Structure formats: structure tokens, C-alpha cells
């Protein structure tokens, strides 16, 4: 029995790996990469079969954030040429959500820039959530509005919100290196508050922020202790005009090791492949489906993903099925309704990679 067999067996029993085991996954060599993916696949398969859940992002308020998260194109002082707008109207959100649902999304994620919502903002989002749920009663709605204050989580839950996303992003020890306007503890607190209000907790990380392997293991263990239902793993999109512009610290192989480590630490959580997958995993994206059980369909908040149709084709080609989709005959073409039209407000990143910087606008 290999060390990876042991690790997978522990994960199948929902047993936490040791720090040394988690670090060993990150330190493993390229010759072991497929063994790492295969071990993580055993765990993924046990808890999620071959299903891939699709999530669809709607940026309901964009840019002009007073916070200074160093990785974020919407931060205060950001020179990234992303679209800036205040709250979308409910009918605009409903129309956007409908495009994602038509493409196969089972969860719509309503994301707003900002430190956190006012009570009036929460009223507005509650109305929007209710409208989306009325049109798509079987679709989950996740809100991502920043730090929550007293009673806001309960009101979101009462309006029909399924989940709340608030990422820890990095370890507590590294947090001051990626943000100075709020603290790691603030983020932990909001995840806890959301969970206590009955919202499904969604919290994850961003890799590529200059963190060490120890930081990655720390944040994965911290996430496990919060017991999130879903764990998005994002890879830094190093926007020009942000302090982390030009930071290309990831390889496709490292991305797979990070995903596998998170899978072993959070074996039965919906590990979700997030932003940056196209530019960092590149042609290895399909391998990542053997580790994660969920992806975002199409575009991200301020950067372009691969077209939704390509996502569906990738899932089908890799032998996975979209959660909630009717069984399709083998080799059937992916649904033609997947969002495919590039949004002009997004920074286009598909052909970018190490050695290049992301333009402020293209
Ligand atoms: S709080 Fe959110 S929107 Fe604002 S800078 Fe940080 S990550 Fe970006």
C-alpha cells in the first residue's frame, strides 16, 4: 500500500490527514502526479460519483470597493479596467441567471463588491433572490456580499437564499500580506455567522498569492474546521493595475496538487474549481475534473472564462455528467444554450500566461 493509498483511505473515512501528509501532496514530484490525481479521484468518486455541478456567477455590483484586497481587480485604487456599476436591477439579474440555468447551472451565485452590505442592500438582494427562486425553484442561490452584520444572514435565509460564500482566501499568517482593510478573523466570523443562520457555508481559497505550502495547508485545515459544504479553489488572475500584477507562481501540475490536497483535507465537501483555471491549468483542466466536483460555468466576475459550451464539452469528453442534466446518449453534443457570447466588460485572459501581464483592457 502506498502513502497515497493510505491518504485516500483516510479521506474515505473522513479522517483528517496529518499536516505532513498534506504537505507531502504539495511536495510530490511530477512522476507521482497521476497517482496523486488517481488517489483524489477515489475520494471524489465515493462522495460525488462522476457528477459535476455547474455554478453561474452574476456580478450584481461591480468595482469601486473601499477594501484593498491585493489580488482583486475591484479593490480601492485598482487600475484594472473592469466595469464599475452599482446594483443591477432585479430583472437584469433574473435575465442573467436564466442564461446560466439554461446552460445547466444548478446554483446561481450573486456577488457584490464591497466590504459588506447595508441593511438596505440586504433588502434589495432579498428581493432579487426571491425573484430568481420564483423563476427557478429548483436552482440554488448563493449570495456573496462581503462581511455580514447582525441579522443579515437570517434575512437572506428567510428570503430563500441557499448558501453564503465568503472565502478565507489564504492562511491567517499570510492574511496581512494580501489585505490591510479587514482581518482574517472577520472572514472566519462571517462564515460562522452564515452557517449559524442556516445558510449553506461556502468558503475557499486563492492560490498563487505568494503563499508557502504551509500557508496552503493552514488555510485548508482552517476551512475543514469551519465545515463548509463547498470549497472554491481559485488561482490568482494577476490583473495589471493591482499589487499582484505579474505574479505567475503556479504551474498546471501545482494546481492539480493543490486541488488534490484540498480534496484530501475536505473529502466530502464540494470542491469547486474557480477563477484562473483556464490560464493556470491550461490543457490539464480535464484532469482537474477527477479531483473537483464542481466548476463555474463560463465567465468569472471580471475576467473571461472559456465559453460555457467548451466547459460542457470538456465535461462530456472526460466522461463526467452535469449534475441535474437529463441523461444524454453517448457522444451527444453539449447543450447549445450554454452561454457563449463574450461579455465586453470582462478582461480577456484565455491566451495569457506566464511571461505576460494582464492588460488593463483588451
Ligand atoms: S472586499 Fe471583495 S470586492 Fe472588495 S477588494 Fe476585497 S475581494 Fe475585492
Boltz pocket constraint, residues with backbone or C-beta under 6 A from the ligand:
constraints:
  - pocket:
      binder: B
      contacts: [[A, 65], [A, 66], [A, 67], [A, 68], [A, 69], [A, 72], [A, 73], [A, 74], [A, 75], [A, 76], [A, 112], [A, 113], [A, 114], [A, 115], [A, 146]]
      max_distance: 6.0
